[in-house]
Amino acid sequence: MSNSNQHESKESSETSSPPELQSSIHDPQHVPRSMSKELTPFQRMFSDPNLPPQPQQSLQDPIPKLTPFQRMFSKQIPPPQPTVQSRVPQLRPFHFQPIFSHPVPRPRPLIPPLQQPILYFPPRPSHPPPPSPPYQPPRVRARLNLPSEKSETIPIPFPWATNRRASIHSIHYLRQNGIVNITGDVQCKRCDAAFQMSFDVREKFPELWTYILENRQFMNDRAPPNVWMNPTLPDCVHCNQENCVKPIIAKKKKNINWLFLLLGQLLGCCNLAQLKYCCKHTNNHRTGAKDRVLYLTYLALCKQLDSTGPFNV
């Protein structure tokens, strides 16, 4: 009884099914449109391989339309701008040419075009040029007959001096001839009294000799400023003033009393020209400052008195 009922229900279901479904059952290739829409792509692969795939619906939700009131409180998204496609530069085709396909032409020398020479004709002067001066031979300058240099010999100015300029006798000559006291003219700067003063060569020269021997290494080839450059003057015997008697130096350099100034250590009273005169005629270097020339003058005169002393320059 039950089997018969089931069989009847199947028949009733087959009879009650719509004609489209029945046709699909009998013809598996015929699928209704309603069913094809319901099938997934995975199911469609097994249902009908010849059937083209249906376009998929976009998963993104459509943008809902906002009311004007909602648009006031929503962020305005700028509309998408169209993309600008950049132009791709087209490459020119490269035509390769083998090296040895054609012979390389030799470079031709550039020959400038021939140009006509430019001729220049100076304008003719309106007046004839003046005549050229007559030829004169070069002038020969005659040498002037300059006066001869001054002679080295002079009249003997003092007994202790020689007949040569800026030259004195040695200490041995003075002792042998009894020339002991060396006199000279002086004048007081306070009372203007002029008189003669003498120095004993036997006392003054040993003092000077000892001073040079002890202090020469500290002089540095310069005259000491407090002893020779600014010497201490003798005292006046008339007004009894100290450090006021200066020597009277002759205007002519050949008449200067060099030995008197040396023994009194008064050579610093001479000017630079007078000191250079002494160095010139004693064959010493005479250029430089006064302290340098004064130092050489002291050593030159001391060497004339005693050639064996420590007076080599």
GIFEN-V430226 format. One line per field, one symbol per residue. phi: phi as a letter, one per 30 degrees, with the letter a starting at -180 (. if undefined). psi: psi as a letter, one per 20 degrees, with the letter a starting at -180 (. if undefined). A space follows every 10 residues. Layout:
BEGIN
phi = ???
psi = ???
END
This chain:
BEGIN
phi = .ddddddddd dddddddddd ddddddcddd cddddddddd dddddcdbdd dddddddddd dddddcdedd ddccddcddd cddcdddddd dddccdbddc dbdddddcdd cdddcdddcc cdddddcddd dddddbdedc dddddddddd ddcbdddbdc ccdcdhbbdd ddddddcicc dccadbbddc chdcacbbbd ddcddddddd ddddcddcdh hbdddcccdb dddddddcch dchbccdccd ddddcddddd ddddhcdddd dddddddddd dchbdcckdd dddddddddd dddddbdcdd bdd
psi = hhhhgghhhg hhhhhiqrhh hghhghohho pqhhhhhhqr hhhhhigohi pqqqpqqphp qqpqpqrhgh hhjqpppqqp qppopqpppp pqpooppqgj gqppqqpppo oqqpqpqppp oqqpqhqqqq qqqqppqppo ppppnqqqqq qhprqohqhj qajqplprrr hhghghjkng poqrprppig jkpprqqqpo hhghghghgh gghhjhiihl kqpphighgm qpqrqpigik qqlioqqopq hphijpnhhg hghjljiiiq rhhhhhgghg ijlqpjqarh hghhghgghg hhhhgoiirm jp.
END
